[in-house]
Amino acid sequence: MPGSGQGPRQPITQHKPTSGWAIFGGFVFVLGVLGMLAGPILMMLKPEAEQSTSQLIKWIVAGGVGVMIGLPLMFKR
């Protein structure tokens, strides 16, 4: 009926389930962020004699690589 007061119907969109790669990418991304944050914190908690800049750089680089790999995978369908 033209005068029934209902507007045009919106098409129902179906969402695809999240792919395994996207889940894996999210996991790698989170690990990368945690590595970038937890690494320096753990280094600060060590005694000063055991702290080294090279170890700190390794934590940050490893976390950055995890973020760079995980981020594009998170949006993979």
Backbone atoms as SQL, in Angstrom:
CREATE TABLE atoms (id INTEGER PRIMARY KEY, chain TEXT, resi INTEGER, resn TEXT, atom TEXT, x REAL, y REAL, z REAL);
INSERT INTO atoms VALUES
  (1, 'A', 1, 'MET', 'N', 0.842, -1.180, 0.000),
  (2, 'A', 1, 'MET', 'CA', 0.000, 0.000, 0.000),
  (3, 'A', 1, 'MET', 'C', 0.884, 1.238, 0.000),
  (4, 'A', 2, 'PRO', 'N', 0.591, 2.162, -0.871),
  (5, 'A', 2, 'PRO', 'CA', 1.424, 3.353, -0.934),
  (6, 'A', 2, 'PRO', 'C', 1.275, 4.256, 0.288),
  (7, 'A', 3, 'GLY', 'N', 0.170, 4.301, 0.934),
  (8, 'A', 3, 'GLY', 'CA', -0.035, 5.192, 2.062),
  (9, 'A', 3, 'GLY', 'C', 0.125, 4.528, 3.411),
  (10, 'A', 4, 'SER', 'N', 0.833, 3.408, 3.499),
  (11, 'A', 4, 'SER', 'CA', 0.914, 2.684, 4.766),
  (12, 'A', 4, 'SER', 'C', 1.904, 3.312, 5.747),
  (13, 'A', 5, 'GLY', 'N', 2.718, 4.282, 5.299),
  (14, 'A', 5, 'GLY', 'CA', 3.614, 4.964, 6.221),
  (15, 'A', 5, 'GLY', 'C', 4.981, 4.309, 6.363),
  (16, 'A', 6, 'GLN', 'N', 5.188, 3.218, 5.683),
  (17, 'A', 6, 'GLN', 'CA', 6.491, 2.577, 5.766),
  (18, 'A', 6, 'GLN', 'C', 7.383, 3.116, 4.654),
  (19, 'A', 7, 'GLY', 'N', 8.613, 3.427, 5.005),
  (20, 'A', 7, 'GLY', 'CA', 9.562, 3.925, 4.020),
  (21, 'A', 7, 'GLY', 'C', 10.144, 2.775, 3.213),
  (22, 'A', 8, 'PRO', 'N', 11.039, 3.097, 2.329),
  (23, 'A', 8, 'PRO', 'CA', 11.664, 2.029, 1.543),
  (24, 'A', 8, 'PRO', 'C', 12.461, 1.100, 2.452),
  (25, 'A', 9, 'ARG', 'N', 12.424, -0.168, 2.149),
  (26, 'A', 9, 'ARG', 'CA', 13.117, -1.151, 2.981),
  (27, 'A', 9, 'ARG', 'C', 14.613, -1.121, 2.701),
  (28, 'A', 10, 'GLN', 'N', 15.374, -1.212, 3.755),
  (29, 'A', 10, 'GLN', 'CA', 16.825, -1.272, 3.634),
  (30, 'A', 10, 'GLN', 'C', 17.235, -2.709, 3.359),
  (31, 'A', 11, 'PRO', 'N', 18.168, -2.911, 2.453),
  (32, 'A', 11, 'PRO', 'CA', 18.622, -4.291, 2.226),
  (33, 'A', 11, 'PRO', 'C', 19.374, -4.812, 3.448),
  (34, 'A', 12, 'ILE', 'N', 19.172, -6.063, 3.727),
  (35, 'A', 12, 'ILE', 'CA', 19.840, -6.683, 4.868),
  (36, 'A', 12, 'ILE', 'C', 21.241, -7.090, 4.426),
  (37, 'A', 13, 'THR', 'N', 22.236, -6.583, 5.136),
  (38, 'A', 13, 'THR', 'CA', 23.619, -6.939, 4.800),
  (39, 'A', 13, 'THR', 'C', 24.064, -8.060, 5.719),
  (40, 'A', 14, 'GLN', 'N', 24.703, -9.020, 5.136),
  (41, 'A', 14, 'GLN', 'CA', 25.225, -10.127, 5.926),
  (42, 'A', 14, 'GLN', 'C', 26.721, -9.931, 6.097),
  (43, 'A', 15, 'HIS', 'N', 27.168, -10.061, 7.318),
  (44, 'A', 15, 'HIS', 'CA', 28.582, -9.908, 7.618),
  (45, 'A', 15, 'HIS', 'C', 29.271, -11.253, 7.500),
  (46, 'A', 16, 'LYS', 'N', 30.444, -11.222, 6.861),
  (47, 'A', 16, 'LYS', 'CA', 31.225, -12.447, 6.760),
  (48, 'A', 16, 'LYS', 'C', 31.854, -12.732, 8.116),
  (49, 'A', 17, 'PRO', 'N', 32.002, -13.984, 8.464),
  (50, 'A', 17, 'PRO', 'CA', 32.709, -14.285, 9.710),
  (51, 'A', 17, 'PRO', 'C', 34.172, -13.875, 9.586),
  (52, 'A', 18, 'THR', 'N', 34.774, -13.555, 10.698),
  (53, 'A', 18, 'THR', 'CA', 36.165, -13.138, 10.712),
  (54, 'A', 18, 'THR', 'C', 37.049, -14.296, 10.278),
  (55, 'A', 19, 'SER', 'N', 37.980, -14.014, 9.365),
  (56, 'A', 19, 'SER', 'CA', 38.846, -15.073, 8.854),
  (57, 'A', 19, 'SER', 'C', 39.914, -15.439, 9.897),
  (58, 'A', 20, 'GLY', 'N', 40.500, -16.578, 9.694),
  (59, 'A', 20, 'GLY', 'CA', 41.574, -17.028, 10.583),
  (60, 'A', 20, 'GLY', 'C', 42.781, -16.116, 10.525),
  (61, 'A', 21, 'TRP', 'N', 43.064, -15.577, 9.319),
  (62, 'A', 21, 'TRP', 'CA', 44.193, -14.649, 9.189),
  (63, 'A', 21, 'TRP', 'C', 43.960, -13.373, 9.979),
  (64, 'A', 22, 'ALA', 'N', 42.727, -12.888, 9.991),
  (65, 'A', 22, 'ALA', 'CA', 42.419, -11.668, 10.731),
  (66, 'A', 22, 'ALA', 'C', 42.578, -11.892, 12.232),
  (67, 'A', 23, 'ILE', 'N', 42.171, -13.049, 12.705),
  (68, 'A', 23, 'ILE', 'CA', 42.334, -13.366, 14.129),
  (69, 'A', 23, 'ILE', 'C', 43.811, -13.476, 14.466),
  (70, 'A', 24, 'PHE', 'N', 44.566, -14.172, 13.614),
  (71, 'A', 24, 'PHE', 'CA', 46.011, -14.307, 13.818),
  (72, 'A', 24, 'PHE', 'C', 46.693, -12.932, 13.786),
  (73, 'A', 25, 'GLY', 'N', 46.281, -12.076, 12.838),
  (74, 'A', 25, 'GLY', 'CA', 46.850, -10.737, 12.740),
  (75, 'A', 25, 'GLY', 'C', 46.576, -9.905, 13.988),
  (76, 'A', 26, 'GLY', 'N', 45.377, -10.014, 14.521),
  (77, 'A', 26, 'GLY', 'CA', 45.056, -9.302, 15.758),
  (78, 'A', 26, 'GLY', 'C', 45.896, -9.774, 16.919),
  (79, 'A', 27, 'PHE', 'N', 46.123, -11.088, 16.967),
  (80, 'A', 27, 'PHE', 'CA', 46.960, -11.656, 18.027),
  (81, 'A', 27, 'PHE', 'C', 48.400, -11.162, 17.909),
  (82, 'A', 28, 'VAL', 'N', 48.945, -11.160, 16.689),
  (83, 'A', 28, 'VAL', 'CA', 50.318, -10.693, 16.469),
  (84, 'A', 28, 'VAL', 'C', 50.426, -9.201, 16.771),
  (85, 'A', 29, 'PHE', 'N', 49.407, -8.437, 16.395),
  (86, 'A', 29, 'PHE', 'CA', 49.405, -7.003, 16.671),
  (87, 'A', 29, 'PHE', 'C', 49.441, -6.718, 18.171),
  (88, 'A', 30, 'VAL', 'N', 48.596, -7.422, 18.906),
  (89, 'A', 30, 'VAL', 'CA', 48.551, -7.227, 20.367),
  (90, 'A', 30, 'VAL', 'C', 49.877, -7.627, 20.999),
  (91, 'A', 31, 'LEU', 'N', 50.455, -8.733, 20.548),
  (92, 'A', 31, 'LEU', 'CA', 51.763, -9.130, 21.075),
  (93, 'A', 31, 'LEU', 'C', 52.833, -8.086, 20.758),
  (94, 'A', 32, 'GLY', 'N', 52.764, -7.500, 19.570),
  (95, 'A', 32, 'GLY', 'CA', 53.724, -6.465, 19.206),
  (96, 'A', 32, 'GLY', 'C', 53.604, -5.238, 20.095),
  (97, 'A', 33, 'VAL', 'N', 52.386, -4.805, 20.331),
  (98, 'A', 33, 'VAL', 'CA', 52.176, -3.632, 21.203),
  (99, 'A', 33, 'VAL', 'C', 52.636, -3.944, 22.623),
  (100, 'A', 34, 'LEU', 'N', 52.305, -5.143, 23.110),
  (101, 'A', 34, 'LEU', 'CA', 52.747, -5.512, 24.459),
  (102, 'A', 34, 'LEU', 'C', 54.265, -5.581, 24.536),
  (103, 'A', 35, 'GLY', 'N', 54.906, -6.085, 23.478),
  (104, 'A', 35, 'GLY', 'CA', 56.362, -6.129, 23.465),
  (105, 'A', 35, 'GLY', 'C', 56.978, -4.745, 23.498),
  (106, 'A', 36, 'MET', 'N', 56.369, -3.825, 22.768),
  (107, 'A', 36, 'MET', 'CA', 56.890, -2.456, 22.753),
  (108, 'A', 36, 'MET', 'C', 56.681, -1.750, 24.084),
  (109, 'A', 37, 'LEU', 'N', 55.640, -2.132, 24.806),
  (110, 'A', 37, 'LEU', 'CA', 55.372, -1.495, 26.096),
  (111, 'A', 37, 'LEU', 'C', 56.032, -2.231, 27.260),
  (112, 'A', 38, 'ALA', 'N', 55.915, -3.565, 27.251),
  (113, 'A', 38, 'ALA', 'CA', 56.414, -4.336, 28.387),
  (114, 'A', 38, 'ALA', 'C', 57.933, -4.428, 28.392),
  (115, 'A', 39, 'GLY', 'N', 58.550, -4.444, 27.210),
  (116, 'A', 39, 'GLY', 'CA', 60.014, -4.553, 27.139),
  (117, 'A', 39, 'GLY', 'C', 60.718, -3.446, 27.906),
  (118, 'A', 40, 'PRO', 'N', 60.434, -2.180, 27.590),
  (119, 'A', 40, 'PRO', 'CA', 61.077, -1.099, 28.342),
  (120, 'A', 40, 'PRO', 'C', 60.737, -1.108, 29.841),
  (121, 'A', 41, 'ILE', 'N', 59.513, -1.496, 30.177),
  (122, 'A', 41, 'ILE', 'CA', 59.138, -1.544, 31.596),
  (123, 'A', 41, 'ILE', 'C', 59.944, -2.626, 32.310),
  (124, 'A', 42, 'LEU', 'N', 60.065, -3.790, 31.680),
  (125, 'A', 42, 'LEU', 'CA', 60.863, -4.860, 32.286),
  (126, 'A', 42, 'LEU', 'C', 62.327, -4.467, 32.395),
  (127, 'A', 43, 'MET', 'N', 62.821, -3.728, 31.422),
  (128, 'A', 43, 'MET', 'CA', 64.216, -3.272, 31.478),
  (129, 'A', 43, 'MET', 'C', 64.428, -2.305, 32.648),
  (130, 'A', 44, 'MET', 'N', 63.441, -1.452, 32.908),
  (131, 'A', 44, 'MET', 'CA', 63.583, -0.497, 34.014),
  (132, 'A', 44, 'MET', 'C', 63.554, -1.193, 35.365),
  (133, 'A', 45, 'LEU', 'N', 62.900, -2.350, 35.448),
  (134, 'A', 45, 'LEU', 'CA', 62.809, -3.066, 36.711),
  (135, 'A', 45, 'LEU', 'C', 64.077, -3.862, 37.030),
  (136, 'A', 46, 'LYS', 'N', 64.938, -4.049, 36.037),
  (137, 'A', 46, 'LYS', 'CA', 66.182, -4.781, 36.263),
  (138, 'A', 46, 'LYS', 'C', 67.172, -3.902, 37.008),
  (139, 'A', 47, 'PRO', 'N', 68.118, -4.533, 37.706),
  (140, 'A', 47, 'PRO', 'CA', 69.178, -3.723, 38.315),
  (141, 'A', 47, 'PRO', 'C', 69.967, -2.991, 37.222),
  (142, 'A', 48, 'GLU', 'N', 70.547, -1.880, 37.582),
  (143, 'A', 48, 'GLU', 'CA', 71.215, -1.038, 36.586),
  (144, 'A', 48, 'GLU', 'C', 72.351, -1.761, 35.867),
  (145, 'A', 49, 'ALA', 'N', 73.009, -2.683, 36.540),
  (146, 'A', 49, 'ALA', 'CA', 74.121, -3.406, 35.925),
  (147, 'A', 49, 'ALA', 'C', 73.640, -4.323, 34.792),
  (148, 'A', 50, 'GLU', 'N', 72.380, -4.761, 34.844),
  (149, 'A', 50, 'GLU', 'CA', 71.867, -5.684, 33.834),
  (150, 'A', 50, 'GLU', 'C', 71.129, -4.973, 32.698),
  (151, 'A', 51, 'GLN', 'N', 70.976, -3.663, 32.777),
  (152, 'A', 51, 'GLN', 'CA', 70.279, -2.923, 31.738),
  (153, 'A', 51, 'GLN', 'C', 71.228, -2.655, 30.576),
  (154, 'A', 52, 'SER', 'N', 70.742, -2.809, 29.364),
  (155, 'A', 52, 'SER', 'CA', 71.567, -2.468, 28.206),
  (156, 'A', 52, 'SER', 'C', 70.684, -1.871, 27.119),
  (157, 'A', 53, 'THR', 'N', 71.256, -0.938, 26.402),
  (158, 'A', 53, 'THR', 'CA', 70.518, -0.273, 25.340),
  (159, 'A', 53, 'THR', 'C', 70.204, -1.240, 24.210),
  (160, 'A', 54, 'SER', 'N', 71.124, -2.160, 23.925),
  (161, 'A', 54, 'SER', 'CA', 70.892, -3.094, 22.826),
  (162, 'A', 54, 'SER', 'C', 69.705, -4.012, 23.116),
  (163, 'A', 55, 'GLN', 'N', 69.555, -4.419, 24.357),
  (164, 'A', 55, 'GLN', 'CA', 68.399, -5.244, 24.721),
  (165, 'A', 55, 'GLN', 'C', 67.103, -4.458, 24.582),
  (166, 'A', 56, 'LEU', 'N', 67.123, -3.217, 24.974),
  (167, 'A', 56, 'LEU', 'CA', 65.951, -2.356, 24.861),
  (168, 'A', 56, 'LEU', 'C', 65.563, -2.171, 23.395),
  (169, 'A', 57, 'ILE', 'N', 66.557, -1.952, 22.551),
  (170, 'A', 57, 'ILE', 'CA', 66.295, -1.784, 21.118),
  (171, 'A', 57, 'ILE', 'C', 65.706, -3.065, 20.538),
  (172, 'A', 58, 'LYS', 'N', 66.196, -4.217, 20.971),
  (173, 'A', 58, 'LYS', 'CA', 65.667, -5.496, 20.480),
  (174, 'A', 58, 'LYS', 'C', 64.197, -5.658, 20.841),
  (175, 'A', 59, 'TRP', 'N', 63.812, -5.279, 22.052),
  (176, 'A', 59, 'TRP', 'CA', 62.403, -5.368, 22.472),
  (177, 'A', 59, 'TRP', 'C', 61.534, -4.470, 21.594),
  (178, 'A', 60, 'ILE', 'N', 61.994, -3.247, 21.375),
  (179, 'A', 60, 'ILE', 'CA', 61.200, -2.287, 20.614),
  (180, 'A', 60, 'ILE', 'C', 61.097, -2.703, 19.144),
  (181, 'A', 61, 'VAL', 'N', 62.199, -3.181, 18.576),
  (182, 'A', 61, 'VAL', 'CA', 62.174, -3.624, 17.178),
  (183, 'A', 61, 'VAL', 'C', 61.284, -4.847, 17.022),
  (184, 'A', 62, 'ALA', 'N', 61.385, -5.808, 17.924),
  (185, 'A', 62, 'ALA', 'CA', 60.546, -7.005, 17.845),
  (186, 'A', 62, 'ALA', 'C', 59.066, -6.629, 17.956),
  (187, 'A', 63, 'GLY', 'N', 58.746, -5.710, 18.846),
  (188, 'A', 63, 'GLY', 'CA', 57.361, -5.247, 18.968),
  (189, 'A', 63, 'GLY', 'C', 56.898, -4.522, 17.721),
  (190, 'A', 64, 'GLY', 'N', 57.770, -3.696, 17.156),
  (191, 'A', 64, 'GLY', 'CA', 57.429, -2.972, 15.935),
  (192, 'A', 64, 'GLY', 'C', 57.183, -3.904, 14.762),
  (193, 'A', 65, 'VAL', 'N', 57.992, -4.952, 14.659),
  (194, 'A', 65, 'VAL', 'CA', 57.791, -5.938, 13.585),
  (195, 'A', 65, 'VAL', 'C', 56.446, -6.642, 13.775),
  (196, 'A', 66, 'GLY', 'N', 56.119, -6.987, 15.016),
  (197, 'A', 66, 'GLY', 'CA', 54.822, -7.607, 15.286),
  (198, 'A', 66, 'GLY', 'C', 53.666, -6.707, 14.900),
  (199, 'A', 67, 'VAL', 'N', 53.790, -5.429, 15.192),
  (200, 'A', 67, 'VAL', 'CA', 52.738, -4.469, 14.835),
  (201, 'A', 67, 'VAL', 'C', 52.631, -4.351, 13.318),
  (202, 'A', 68, 'MET', 'N', 53.777, -4.269, 12.635),
  (203, 'A', 68, 'MET', 'CA', 53.767, -4.090, 11.179),
  (204, 'A', 68, 'MET', 'C', 53.234, -5.319, 10.453),
  (205, 'A', 69, 'ILE', 'N', 53.441, -6.501, 11.005),
  (206, 'A', 69, 'ILE', 'CA', 52.914, -7.720, 10.384),
  (207, 'A', 69, 'ILE', 'C', 51.443, -7.908, 10.750),
  (208, 'A', 70, 'GLY', 'N', 51.108, -7.654, 12.000),
  (209, 'A', 70, 'GLY', 'CA', 49.748, -7.911, 12.468),
  (210, 'A', 70, 'GLY', 'C', 48.710, -6.942, 11.950),
  (211, 'A', 71, 'LEU', 'N', 49.075, -5.691, 11.780),
  (212, 'A', 71, 'LEU', 'CA', 48.093, -4.677, 11.382),
  (213, 'A', 71, 'LEU', 'C', 47.451, -4.973, 10.026),
  (214, 'A', 72, 'PRO', 'N', 48.211, -5.240, 8.974),
  (215, 'A', 72, 'PRO', 'CA', 47.527, -5.546, 7.693),
  (216, 'A', 72, 'PRO', 'C', 46.746, -6.871, 7.745),
  (217, 'A', 73, 'LEU', 'N', 47.248, -7.826, 8.518),
  (218, 'A', 73, 'LEU', 'CA', 46.544, -9.102, 8.596),
  (219, 'A', 73, 'LEU', 'C', 45.195, -8.979, 9.303),
  (220, 'A', 74, 'MET', 'N', 45.086, -8.023, 10.216),
  (221, 'A', 74, 'MET', 'CA', 43.834, -7.841, 10.952),
  (222, 'A', 74, 'MET', 'C', 42.679, -7.515, 10.015),
  (223, 'A', 75, 'PHE', 'N', 42.960, -6.888, 8.885),
  (224, 'A', 75, 'PHE', 'CA', 41.906, -6.459, 7.968),
  (225, 'A', 75, 'PHE', 'C', 41.756, -7.390, 6.771),
  (226, 'A', 76, 'LYS', 'N', 42.421, -8.537, 6.825),
  (227, 'A', 76, 'LYS', 'CA', 42.321, -9.517, 5.748),
  (228, 'A', 76, 'LYS', 'C', 41.009, -10.267, 5.873),
  (229, 'A', 77, 'ARG', 'N', 40.339, -10.480, 4.778),
  (230, 'A', 77, 'ARG', 'CA', 39.046, -11.185, 4.798),
  (231, 'A', 77, 'ARG', 'C', 39.182, -12.563, 4.233);
